[in-house]
């Protein structure tokens, strides 16, 4: 069984030892109930996803929303401060050692926060593959002409190597799981709808991981190495999701994709 490649996937990865079988479980706590909702929507032509109206505190989201292209979202300002001030209290809880602000090149402006598993060694900027594992939190601004940054990801953008999975994060947030690559190595990327014009992105980066998993990127015209990508996703993305839920609890208590005010 393989992970979902493109489309509104309805599978959640469970962490397990890789070897005999890649295990996946359905997001919906009641599969029959989720299917009934989707079938009813198909029969009636209803394209509005189920669940409570936006409010403060944010309501929970039913798992069946992953089957709908349309989003019901709240409207508010970005809750993330853009620095490490909201995350310093959870560094140790996430098994990390240090938090450092992420800044714009050649600028004093801070845009996000990176939590590292160990203190980055001197000179690691010159050799990114030698950096320690990191968990990065950054906002993603809408592009010109976009009302918000998240909707395009929900619709299918951002699926490097063909992997793209919709899911409900922490019971309250629309989220998209994908993979990406930096100079340091591959990362599991979670793009999360926080009911603001900006999306909030969480990336668990594992420098040098391709030494362990083999080639994860497909040059133009070549087949995606799906088995290697599947293994990387199963080993990395559940931890990224756990970290993101903990970070959101610190950044956005009582928040969600249908938060207002």
C-alpha positions as CSV (number, residue, x, y, z in Angstrom):
1,X,0.0,0.0,0.0
2,X,1.3,3.4,-0.9
3,X,0.8,6.8,0.5
4,X,-1.5,9.2,-1.4
5,X,-0.1,11.0,-4.4
6,X,-2.0,14.1,-5.3
7,X,-5.7,14.6,-4.9
8,X,-7.7,15.2,-1.6
9,X,-6.1,12.3,0.2
10,X,-8.1,10.8,3.1
11,X,-5.3,8.9,4.7
12,X,-3.3,9.7,7.8
13,X,0.2,8.3,8.2
14,X,0.9,6.3,11.3
15,X,4.5,6.0,12.6
16,X,5.7,2.5,12.5
17,X,8.8,0.5,11.9
18,X,9.5,0.3,8.2
19,X,10.1,-3.3,7.0
20,X,7.2,-5.6,6.7
21,X,4.4,-3.2,5.8
22,X,3.6,0.5,5.4
23,X,0.7,1.1,7.7
24,X,-1.9,3.8,7.1
25,X,-5.1,4.5,8.9
26,X,-8.1,6.5,7.8
27,X,-8.5,9.9,9.3
28,X,-12.2,9.6,9.8
29,X,-13.1,8.1,13.2
30,X,-16.2,6.8,11.6
31,X,-15.5,5.8,8.0
32,X,-19.1,5.0,7.2
33,X,-20.2,8.4,8.6
34,X,-17.6,10.3,6.5
35,X,-18.6,8.4,3.3
36,X,-22.3,9.0,4.0
37,X,-21.6,12.8,4.2
38,X,-19.7,12.7,0.9
39,X,-22.3,10.7,-0.9
40,X,-25.0,13.0,0.4
41,X,-23.1,16.0,-0.9
42,X,-22.6,14.3,-4.3
43,X,-26.3,13.5,-4.6
44,X,-27.6,17.0,-3.6
45,X,-24.9,19.0,-5.3
46,X,-24.0,20.6,-1.9
47,X,-20.4,21.8,-2.1
48,X,-20.3,23.4,1.4
49,X,-18.2,21.4,3.8
50,X,-19.8,20.2,7.1
51,X,-19.1,21.6,10.5
52,X,-20.0,24.5,12.7
53,X,-19.8,28.2,11.7
54,X,-16.7,30.2,12.4
55,X,-16.4,31.6,15.9
56,X,-14.3,32.4,18.9
57,X,-13.1,30.0,20.2
58,X,-12.7,28.2,16.9
59,X,-15.0,25.2,16.5
60,X,-13.6,21.7,15.6
61,X,-13.5,20.5,12.1
62,X,-15.0,17.2,11.0
63,X,-12.6,14.9,9.2
64,X,-14.9,14.8,6.2
65,X,-13.8,18.4,5.2
66,X,-10.8,16.9,3.4
67,X,-13.2,15.7,0.6
68,X,-14.3,19.3,-0.2
69,X,-12.5,21.7,-2.4
70,X,-14.4,24.7,-1.0
71,X,-13.3,26.0,2.4
72,X,-15.3,27.5,5.2
73,X,-12.8,29.7,7.0
74,X,-12.7,32.3,9.7
75,X,-11.2,35.8,9.3
76,X,-8.6,37.3,11.6
77,X,-5.0,38.5,11.8
78,X,-2.1,36.1,11.8
79,X,-1.6,34.8,15.4
80,X,2.1,34.0,14.9
81,X,4.4,36.8,16.2
82,X,7.0,36.1,13.5
83,X,9.8,35.4,16.0
84,X,10.7,32.9,18.7
85,X,9.0,34.6,21.6
86,X,5.9,32.3,21.5
87,X,8.0,29.1,21.1
88,X,10.8,29.3,23.7
89,X,8.7,27.5,26.3
90,X,8.3,24.4,24.2
91,X,11.9,23.9,22.9
92,X,12.7,21.1,25.4
93,X,9.3,19.5,25.0
94,X,9.9,19.0,21.3
95,X,13.3,17.4,22.0
96,X,15.1,20.5,20.6
97,X,18.0,22.3,22.1
98,X,17.9,25.9,20.9
99,X,15.6,28.4,19.2
100,X,16.9,30.9,16.7
101,X,15.1,33.6,14.7
102,X,14.9,33.3,11.0
103,X,15.7,36.5,9.2
104,X,15.6,38.0,5.8
105,X,19.1,37.9,4.0
106,X,21.0,41.2,4.5
107,X,18.3,42.5,6.8
108,X,17.5,42.7,10.5
109,X,13.9,41.7,9.8
110,X,12.8,38.5,11.6
111,X,10.3,36.4,9.8
112,X,10.1,33.1,11.7
113,X,11.7,30.8,14.2
114,X,13.9,27.7,13.8
115,X,14.3,25.1,16.6
116,X,17.4,23.0,16.4
117,X,18.1,19.6,17.8
118,X,21.6,20.8,18.8
119,X,23.5,24.1,18.6
120,X,24.4,24.7,14.9
121,X,28.2,24.3,14.5
122,X,30.3,27.1,13.3
123,X,30.6,27.1,9.6
124,X,27.4,25.0,9.0
125,X,26.0,27.8,6.9
126,X,28.8,27.0,4.4
127,X,27.9,23.3,4.5
128,X,24.1,23.1,5.0
129,X,24.2,19.3,5.1
130,X,26.1,19.5,8.4
131,X,23.3,21.4,10.1
132,X,21.4,19.6,12.9
133,X,17.8,18.6,12.4
134,X,15.5,21.6,12.7
135,X,11.8,22.5,13.0
136,X,11.0,25.7,11.4
137,X,7.9,28.0,11.7
138,X,7.3,30.7,9.2
139,X,4.3,32.6,7.8
140,X,3.5,32.4,4.0
141,X,2.1,35.5,2.5
142,X,-0.5,35.4,-0.3
143,X,0.9,36.0,-3.8
144,X,-0.4,38.9,-5.9
145,X,-4.0,38.4,-6.7
146,X,-4.6,35.9,-4.0
147,X,-7.1,36.6,-1.1
148,X,-5.2,34.1,1.1
149,X,-2.2,31.9,0.8
150,X,-3.7,28.6,2.0
151,X,-6.4,28.0,-0.5
152,X,-4.0,27.4,-3.4
153,X,-2.2,24.7,-1.3
154,X,-5.5,23.0,-0.5
155,X,-6.2,23.0,-4.2
156,X,-3.0,21.2,-5.1
157,X,-0.1,23.6,-5.1
158,X,3.1,22.8,-3.2
159,X,3.2,19.0,-4.0
160,X,6.9,18.4,-4.6
161,X,7.7,15.0,-6.1
162,X,3.9,14.5,-6.6
163,X,3.1,14.1,-2.9
164,X,0.2,16.1,-1.5
165,X,-2.1,15.2,1.3
166,X,-5.0,17.1,2.9
167,X,-5.9,16.4,6.5
168,X,-7.2,18.0,9.7
169,X,-4.5,19.0,12.1
170,X,-5.2,18.9,15.8
171,X,-8.9,18.7,15.2
172,X,-9.3,22.3,14.3
173,X,-7.0,23.2,11.3
174,X,-7.1,22.6,7.6
175,X,-3.7,21.4,6.7
176,X,-1.7,20.1,3.7
177,X,1.3,17.8,4.0
178,X,4.0,17.7,1.3
179,X,7.7,17.4,1.1
180,X,10.3,19.9,0.0
181,X,14.0,20.4,-0.3
182,X,16.5,22.9,0.8
183,X,20.3,23.1,0.5
184,X,20.5,21.1,3.7
185,X,18.2,18.3,2.6
186,X,14.6,17.2,2.5
187,X,11.9,18.3,4.9
188,X,8.3,17.4,5.7
189,X,6.2,20.6,5.1
190,X,2.9,21.2,6.8
191,X,1.0,24.2,5.4
192,X,-1.8,25.2,7.9
193,X,-4.8,27.4,7.5
194,X,-4.9,29.8,10.6
195,X,-7.9,31.8,9.2
196,X,-5.6,34.7,8.3
197,X,-4.6,35.9,4.8
198,X,-1.2,34.3,5.5
199,X,-0.8,30.5,6.0
200,X,1.5,29.2,8.7
201,X,4.1,26.7,7.5
202,X,5.9,24.1,9.7
203,X,8.9,22.2,8.3
204,X,10.8,19.4,9.9
205,X,14.1,19.4,8.1
206,X,16.5,16.4,8.1
207,X,19.9,17.4,6.6
208,X,21.7,14.6,4.9
209,X,18.6,12.3,4.9
210,X,19.2,11.2,1.3
211,X,22.2,9.3,2.5
212,X,19.8,7.2,4.6
213,X,16.9,6.9,2.2
214,X,18.5,7.2,-1.2
215,X,17.5,9.6,-3.9
216,X,14.2,11.5,-3.0
217,X,14.2,13.9,-5.9
218,X,13.3,13.1,-9.5
219,X,15.1,15.1,-12.2
220,X,12.9,16.3,-15.0
221,X,11.6,13.4,-17.1
222,X,12.5,10.7,-14.6
223,X,10.1,8.7,-12.4
224,X,9.7,9.8,-8.8
225,X,11.4,7.4,-6.4
226,X,8.1,6.7,-4.6
227,X,9.3,4.0,-2.2
228,X,12.1,6.2,-0.8
229,X,9.7,9.2,-0.5
230,X,7.1,7.0,1.2
231,X,9.6,5.9,3.8
232,X,10.8,9.4,4.4
233,X,7.2,10.7,4.8
234,X,6.3,7.9,7.3
235,X,9.4,8.4,9.3
236,X,9.3,12.2,9.4
237,X,5.8,13.7,8.9
238,X,4.1,12.2,12.0
239,X,6.7,14.0,14.2
240,X,6.3,17.2,12.2
241,X,2.5,17.0,12.9
242,X,3.1,16.4,16.6
243,X,5.5,19.4,16.7
244,X,3.0,21.6,14.8
245,X,0.2,20.8,17.2
246,X,2.4,21.7,20.2
247,X,3.5,24.9,18.5
248,X,0.0,25.9,17.7
249,X,-1.1,25.3,21.3
250,X,1.6,27.9,22.2
251,X,1.0,30.3,19.3
252,X,-2.8,30.0,19.0
253,X,-4.7,28.7,22.0
254,X,-8.4,28.3,21.2
255,X,-7.6,29.0,17.5
256,X,-8.3,27.1,14.3
257,X,-9.2,27.5,10.7
258,X,-12.6,28.7,11.6
259,X,-11.5,31.2,14.2
260,X,-12.7,34.8,14.1
261,X,-11.6,38.0,15.8
